[in-house]
Amino acid sequence: MDLALSKVIELRECGFQFLHLRDEDGQLDRIMAFKQRRGYIDSILFWSETEARAGRLPAVRDSTRPAQAVWIYEGQLIEAVERLLNLPEPGARNAPTLMKRTASDLAVVTTLPFKLNLPPGAIA
């Protein structure tokens, strides 16, 4: 637990913001951390020390289509944080750029605990 907690603290120290996502009964269900980086959003969603999902998604996307990630990892929290923090900076020579998999649960807008009601054609 101490190592997992230190990894969550490392995310915070690297500038990630956090959302505590609750289930329909108001109980904490999972935690999301995210950070915008040069046209992409790095995010991680975790339920426990053993269950996490991290990814890098374009910051701007077509909202009529499911969000797709250029990089995604599923596994233990410690490994997910390490891999996410070790990704090359967007735009770097080895940075991932090709869309790989649908990752709607990692898109911050689809995970927010409230709904945005906008008129047709509005930009959020």
Rosetta constraint file for C-alpha pairs under 8 A:
AtomPair CA 1 CA 5 HARMONIC 6.06 0.50
AtomPair CA 1 CA 49 HARMONIC 7.43 0.50
AtomPair CA 2 CA 6 HARMONIC 6.09 0.50
AtomPair CA 3 CA 7 HARMONIC 6.28 0.50
AtomPair CA 3 CA 78 HARMONIC 7.30 0.50
AtomPair CA 4 CA 8 HARMONIC 6.46 0.50
AtomPair CA 4 CA 49 HARMONIC 6.46 0.50
AtomPair CA 4 CA 77 HARMONIC 6.66 0.50
AtomPair CA 4 CA 78 HARMONIC 5.52 0.50
AtomPair CA 5 CA 9 HARMONIC 6.26 0.50
AtomPair CA 6 CA 10 HARMONIC 6.10 0.50
AtomPair CA 7 CA 11 HARMONIC 6.38 0.50
AtomPair CA 7 CA 78 HARMONIC 6.31 0.50
AtomPair CA 7 CA 81 HARMONIC 6.48 0.50
AtomPair CA 7 CA 82 HARMONIC 7.79 0.50
AtomPair CA 8 CA 12 HARMONIC 6.56 0.50
AtomPair CA 8 CA 81 HARMONIC 7.71 0.50
AtomPair CA 9 CA 13 HARMONIC 6.20 0.50
AtomPair CA 10 CA 14 HARMONIC 6.17 0.50
AtomPair CA 11 CA 15 HARMONIC 6.62 0.50
AtomPair CA 11 CA 16 HARMONIC 5.51 0.50
AtomPair CA 11 CA 33 HARMONIC 7.62 0.50
AtomPair CA 11 CA 81 HARMONIC 7.51 0.50
AtomPair CA 11 CA 85 HARMONIC 7.93 0.50
AtomPair CA 12 CA 16 HARMONIC 4.99 0.50
AtomPair CA 12 CA 17 HARMONIC 6.72 0.50
AtomPair CA 15 CA 35 HARMONIC 6.70 0.50
AtomPair CA 16 CA 33 HARMONIC 5.76 0.50
AtomPair CA 16 CA 34 HARMONIC 5.12 0.50
AtomPair CA 16 CA 35 HARMONIC 4.81 0.50
AtomPair CA 17 CA 33 HARMONIC 5.36 0.50
AtomPair CA 17 CA 34 HARMONIC 5.42 0.50
AtomPair CA 17 CA 35 HARMONIC 6.39 0.50
AtomPair CA 18 CA 31 HARMONIC 7.01 0.50
AtomPair CA 18 CA 32 HARMONIC 5.59 0.50
AtomPair CA 18 CA 33 HARMONIC 4.38 0.50
AtomPair CA 18 CA 34 HARMONIC 6.60 0.50
AtomPair CA 19 CA 31 HARMONIC 5.83 0.50
AtomPair CA 19 CA 32 HARMONIC 5.13 0.50
AtomPair CA 19 CA 33 HARMONIC 6.41 0.50
AtomPair CA 19 CA 112 HARMONIC 7.91 0.50
AtomPair CA 20 CA 28 HARMONIC 6.68 0.50
AtomPair CA 20 CA 29 HARMONIC 7.79 0.50
AtomPair CA 20 CA 30 HARMONIC 6.38 0.50
AtomPair CA 20 CA 31 HARMONIC 4.75 0.50
AtomPair CA 20 CA 32 HARMONIC 6.53 0.50
AtomPair CA 21 CA 28 HARMONIC 6.01 0.50
AtomPair CA 21 CA 29 HARMONIC 5.81 0.50
AtomPair CA 21 CA 30 HARMONIC 5.36 0.50
AtomPair CA 21 CA 31 HARMONIC 5.78 0.50
AtomPair CA 21 CA 32 HARMONIC 7.33 0.50
AtomPair CA 21 CA 112 HARMONIC 7.87 0.50
AtomPair CA 21 CA 113 HARMONIC 6.52 0.50
AtomPair CA 22 CA 26 HARMONIC 5.22 0.50
AtomPair CA 22 CA 27 HARMONIC 5.18 0.50
AtomPair CA 22 CA 28 HARMONIC 4.38 0.50
AtomPair CA 22 CA 29 HARMONIC 4.85 0.50
AtomPair CA 22 CA 30 HARMONIC 6.86 0.50
AtomPair CA 22 CA 113 HARMONIC 7.77 0.50
AtomPair CA 23 CA 27 HARMONIC 5.52 0.50
AtomPair CA 23 CA 28 HARMONIC 6.42 0.50
AtomPair CA 23 CA 29 HARMONIC 5.48 0.50
AtomPair CA 29 CA 47 HARMONIC 6.61 0.50
AtomPair CA 30 CA 45 HARMONIC 6.82 0.50
AtomPair CA 30 CA 46 HARMONIC 5.56 0.50
AtomPair CA 30 CA 47 HARMONIC 4.55 0.50
AtomPair CA 30 CA 48 HARMONIC 7.76 0.50
AtomPair CA 31 CA 45 HARMONIC 5.71 0.50
AtomPair CA 31 CA 46 HARMONIC 5.48 0.50
AtomPair CA 31 CA 47 HARMONIC 6.63 0.50
AtomPair CA 32 CA 43 HARMONIC 7.00 0.50
AtomPair CA 32 CA 44 HARMONIC 5.59 0.50
AtomPair CA 32 CA 45 HARMONIC 4.38 0.50
AtomPair CA 32 CA 46 HARMONIC 6.51 0.50
AtomPair CA 33 CA 43 HARMONIC 5.54 0.50
AtomPair CA 33 CA 44 HARMONIC 5.32 0.50
AtomPair CA 33 CA 45 HARMONIC 6.59 0.50
AtomPair CA 34 CA 41 HARMONIC 6.61 0.50
AtomPair CA 34 CA 42 HARMONIC 5.54 0.50
AtomPair CA 34 CA 43 HARMONIC 4.12 0.50
AtomPair CA 34 CA 44 HARMONIC 6.45 0.50
AtomPair CA 34 CA 108 HARMONIC 7.58 0.50
AtomPair CA 35 CA 41 HARMONIC 5.56 0.50
AtomPair CA 35 CA 42 HARMONIC 5.36 0.50
AtomPair CA 35 CA 43 HARMONIC 6.49 0.50
AtomPair CA 36 CA 40 HARMONIC 5.73 0.50
AtomPair CA 36 CA 41 HARMONIC 4.31 0.50
AtomPair CA 36 CA 42 HARMONIC 6.31 0.50
AtomPair CA 36 CA 59 HARMONIC 7.22 0.50
AtomPair CA 37 CA 41 HARMONIC 5.87 0.50
AtomPair CA 37 CA 42 HARMONIC 7.12 0.50
AtomPair CA 37 CA 89 HARMONIC 7.62 0.50
AtomPair CA 37 CA 90 HARMONIC 6.88 0.50
AtomPair CA 38 CA 90 HARMONIC 6.06 0.50
AtomPair CA 38 CA 91 HARMONIC 7.77 0.50
AtomPair CA 39 CA 58 HARMONIC 6.10 0.50
AtomPair CA 39 CA 59 HARMONIC 5.28 0.50
AtomPair CA 39 CA 60 HARMONIC 7.28 0.50
AtomPair CA 39 CA 90 HARMONIC 7.61 0.50
AtomPair CA 40 CA 56 HARMONIC 6.45 0.50
AtomPair CA 40 CA 57 HARMONIC 5.46 0.50
AtomPair CA 40 CA 58 HARMONIC 4.28 0.50
AtomPair CA 40 CA 59 HARMONIC 4.47 0.50
AtomPair CA 40 CA 60 HARMONIC 7.75 0.50
AtomPair CA 40 CA 90 HARMONIC 7.22 0.50
AtomPair CA 41 CA 56 HARMONIC 5.61 0.50
AtomPair CA 41 CA 57 HARMONIC 5.30 0.50
AtomPair CA 41 CA 58 HARMONIC 6.15 0.50
AtomPair CA 41 CA 59 HARMONIC 5.41 0.50
AtomPair CA 42 CA 54 HARMONIC 7.57 0.50
AtomPair CA 42 CA 55 HARMONIC 5.83 0.50
AtomPair CA 42 CA 56 HARMONIC 4.43 0.50
AtomPair CA 42 CA 57 HARMONIC 6.53 0.50
AtomPair CA 42 CA 84 HARMONIC 7.37 0.50
AtomPair CA 43 CA 54 HARMONIC 5.66 0.50
AtomPair CA 43 CA 55 HARMONIC 5.53 0.50
AtomPair CA 43 CA 56 HARMONIC 6.38 0.50
AtomPair CA 43 CA 106 HARMONIC 6.18 0.50
AtomPair CA 43 CA 107 HARMONIC 7.74 0.50
AtomPair CA 43 CA 108 HARMONIC 7.91 0.50
AtomPair CA 44 CA 52 HARMONIC 7.01 0.50
AtomPair CA 44 CA 53 HARMONIC 5.64 0.50
AtomPair CA 44 CA 54 HARMONIC 4.07 0.50
AtomPair CA 44 CA 55 HARMONIC 6.40 0.50
AtomPair CA 44 CA 80 HARMONIC 7.72 0.50
AtomPair CA 44 CA 81 HARMONIC 7.62 0.50
AtomPair CA 44 CA 106 HARMONIC 6.83 0.50
AtomPair CA 45 CA 52 HARMONIC 5.70 0.50
AtomPair CA 45 CA 53 HARMONIC 5.28 0.50
AtomPair CA 45 CA 54 HARMONIC 6.27 0.50
AtomPair CA 45 CA 106 HARMONIC 6.74 0.50
AtomPair CA 46 CA 51 HARMONIC 5.92 0.50
AtomPair CA 46 CA 52 HARMONIC 4.15 0.50
AtomPair CA 46 CA 53 HARMONIC 6.29 0.50
AtomPair CA 46 CA 77 HARMONIC 6.83 0.50
AtomPair CA 47 CA 51 HARMONIC 5.63 0.50
AtomPair CA 47 CA 52 HARMONIC 6.32 0.50
AtomPair CA 48 CA 52 HARMONIC 7.02 0.50
AtomPair CA 48 CA 77 HARMONIC 7.20 0.50
AtomPair CA 49 CA 76 HARMONIC 5.93 0.50
AtomPair CA 49 CA 77 HARMONIC 5.02 0.50
AtomPair CA 49 CA 78 HARMONIC 7.23 0.50
AtomPair CA 50 CA 75 HARMONIC 6.59 0.50
AtomPair CA 50 CA 76 HARMONIC 4.21 0.50
AtomPair CA 50 CA 77 HARMONIC 5.87 0.50
AtomPair CA 51 CA 74 HARMONIC 7.46 0.50
AtomPair CA 51 CA 75 HARMONIC 5.66 0.50
AtomPair CA 51 CA 76 HARMONIC 5.22 0.50
AtomPair CA 51 CA 77 HARMONIC 6.22 0.50
AtomPair CA 52 CA 74 HARMONIC 5.74 0.50
AtomPair CA 52 CA 75 HARMONIC 5.41 0.50
AtomPair CA 52 CA 76 HARMONIC 5.65 0.50
AtomPair CA 52 CA 77 HARMONIC 5.13 0.50
AtomPair CA 52 CA 80 HARMONIC 6.57 0.50
AtomPair CA 53 CA 72 HARMONIC 7.29 0.50
AtomPair CA 53 CA 73 HARMONIC 5.71 0.50
AtomPair CA 53 CA 74 HARMONIC 4.41 0.50
AtomPair CA 53 CA 75 HARMONIC 6.55 0.50
AtomPair CA 53 CA 77 HARMONIC 7.96 0.50
AtomPair CA 53 CA 80 HARMONIC 6.84 0.50
AtomPair CA 53 CA 106 HARMONIC 7.84 0.50
AtomPair CA 54 CA 72 HARMONIC 5.63 0.50
AtomPair CA 54 CA 73 HARMONIC 5.22 0.50
AtomPair CA 54 CA 74 HARMONIC 6.46 0.50
AtomPair CA 54 CA 80 HARMONIC 6.03 0.50
AtomPair CA 54 CA 81 HARMONIC 7.57 0.50
AtomPair CA 54 CA 84 HARMONIC 6.66 0.50
AtomPair CA 54 CA 106 HARMONIC 7.32 0.50
AtomPair CA 55 CA 69 HARMONIC 6.21 0.50
AtomPair CA 55 CA 70 HARMONIC 7.49 0.50
AtomPair CA 55 CA 71 HARMONIC 5.31 0.50
AtomPair CA 55 CA 72 HARMONIC 4.16 0.50
AtomPair CA 55 CA 73 HARMONIC 6.29 0.50
AtomPair CA 55 CA 84 HARMONIC 7.20 0.50
AtomPair CA 55 CA 103 HARMONIC 7.78 0.50
AtomPair CA 55 CA 106 HARMONIC 6.80 0.50
AtomPair CA 56 CA 69 HARMONIC 5.49 0.50
AtomPair CA 56 CA 70 HARMONIC 5.79 0.50
AtomPair CA 56 CA 71 HARMONIC 5.27 0.50
AtomPair CA 56 CA 72 HARMONIC 6.61 0.50
AtomPair CA 57 CA 67 HARMONIC 7.41 0.50
AtomPair CA 57 CA 68 HARMONIC 6.32 0.50
AtomPair CA 57 CA 69 HARMONIC 4.47 0.50
AtomPair CA 57 CA 70 HARMONIC 5.96 0.50
AtomPair CA 57 CA 71 HARMONIC 7.45 0.50
AtomPair CA 57 CA 106 HARMONIC 7.96 0.50
AtomPair CA 57 CA 107 HARMONIC 7.24 0.50
AtomPair CA 58 CA 68 HARMONIC 7.84 0.50
AtomPair CA 58 CA 69 HARMONIC 7.20 0.50
AtomPair CA 58 CA 70 HARMONIC 7.73 0.50
AtomPair CA 61 CA 67 HARMONIC 7.24 0.50
AtomPair CA 63 CA 67 HARMONIC 7.67 0.50
AtomPair CA 66 CA 102 HARMONIC 6.24 0.50
AtomPair CA 66 CA 103 HARMONIC 7.35 0.50
AtomPair CA 66 CA 104 HARMONIC 5.88 0.50
AtomPair CA 67 CA 102 HARMONIC 5.64 0.50
AtomPair CA 67 CA 103 HARMONIC 5.42 0.50
AtomPair CA 67 CA 104 HARMONIC 4.81 0.50
AtomPair CA 67 CA 107 HARMONIC 6.50 0.50
AtomPair CA 68 CA 99 HARMONIC 5.97 0.50
AtomPair CA 68 CA 100 HARMONIC 6.58 0.50
AtomPair CA 68 CA 101 HARMONIC 5.32 0.50
AtomPair CA 68 CA 102 HARMONIC 4.29 0.50
AtomPair CA 68 CA 103 HARMONIC 5.17 0.50
AtomPair CA 68 CA 104 HARMONIC 7.01 0.50
AtomPair CA 69 CA 99 HARMONIC 5.55 0.50
AtomPair CA 69 CA 100 HARMONIC 5.75 0.50
AtomPair CA 69 CA 101 HARMONIC 5.63 0.50
AtomPair CA 69 CA 102 HARMONIC 6.34 0.50
AtomPair CA 69 CA 103 HARMONIC 5.84 0.50
AtomPair CA 70 CA 96 HARMONIC 5.75 0.50
AtomPair CA 70 CA 97 HARMONIC 5.41 0.50
AtomPair CA 70 CA 98 HARMONIC 5.24 0.50
AtomPair CA 70 CA 99 HARMONIC 4.45 0.50
AtomPair CA 70 CA 100 HARMONIC 5.41 0.50
AtomPair CA 70 CA 101 HARMONIC 7.47 0.50
AtomPair CA 71 CA 96 HARMONIC 6.32 0.50
AtomPair CA 71 CA 99 HARMONIC 7.71 0.50
AtomPair CA 71 CA 100 HARMONIC 6.84 0.50
AtomPair CA 72 CA 101 HARMONIC 7.74 0.50
AtomPair CA 73 CA 80 HARMONIC 6.44 0.50
AtomPair CA 73 CA 83 HARMONIC 7.96 0.50
AtomPair CA 74 CA 80 HARMONIC 6.87 0.50
AtomPair CA 75 CA 79 HARMONIC 6.99 0.50
AtomPair CA 75 CA 80 HARMONIC 6.36 0.50
AtomPair CA 76 CA 80 HARMONIC 6.10 0.50
AtomPair CA 77 CA 81 HARMONIC 6.13 0.50
AtomPair CA 78 CA 82 HARMONIC 6.27 0.50
AtomPair CA 79 CA 83 HARMONIC 6.07 0.50
AtomPair CA 80 CA 84 HARMONIC 6.04 0.50
AtomPair CA 81 CA 85 HARMONIC 6.03 0.50
AtomPair CA 82 CA 86 HARMONIC 6.08 0.50
AtomPair CA 83 CA 87 HARMONIC 6.33 0.50
AtomPair CA 87 CA 95 HARMONIC 6.92 0.50
AtomPair CA 88 CA 92 HARMONIC 6.14 0.50
AtomPair CA 88 CA 94 HARMONIC 6.34 0.50
AtomPair CA 88 CA 95 HARMONIC 4.93 0.50
AtomPair CA 88 CA 96 HARMONIC 7.93 0.50
AtomPair CA 89 CA 95 HARMONIC 6.33 0.50
AtomPair CA 90 CA 95 HARMONIC 5.61 0.50
AtomPair CA 90 CA 96 HARMONIC 7.59 0.50
AtomPair CA 91 CA 95 HARMONIC 6.25 0.50
AtomPair CA 103 CA 107 HARMONIC 6.88 0.50
AtomPair CA 104 CA 110 HARMONIC 6.68 0.50
AtomPair CA 105 CA 110 HARMONIC 6.71 0.50
AtomPair CA 105 CA 111 HARMONIC 6.23 0.50
AtomPair CA 106 CA 110 HARMONIC 7.84 0.50
AtomPair CA 106 CA 111 HARMONIC 7.15 0.50
AtomPair CA 107 CA 111 HARMONIC 6.38 0.50
AtomPair CA 108 CA 112 HARMONIC 6.15 0.50
AtomPair CA 118 CA 122 HARMONIC 6.02 0.50
AtomPair CA 118 CA 123 HARMONIC 7.89 0.50
AtomPair CA 118 CA 124 HARMONIC 7.71 0.50
